[in-house]
Amino acid sequence: MVKIKLARTGKKDQASYRIVVALSTTKRSGKYIDKIGNYSPHTKDISIDKEKLDKWISNGAQPTDSVKKLLKIK
């Protein structure tokens, strides 16, 4: 199953996240299929490529709970 999830990047105590499309069996920050956005919890900045998001959801990708919350905010 393909999931839309967060992959952690950045230094210790300065986390930022990539919003990625990956298989549900991959590790949190492991290999991913496509990068569709970024999220910075310190600045509350969310950037998502809407076209890629719509394409992956129409192809059957399921967003995780944390990504669903970010999509509601955006």
Order of alpha helices (4+ residues) and beta strands (2+ residues): beta-beta-beta-beta-alpha-beta-alpha
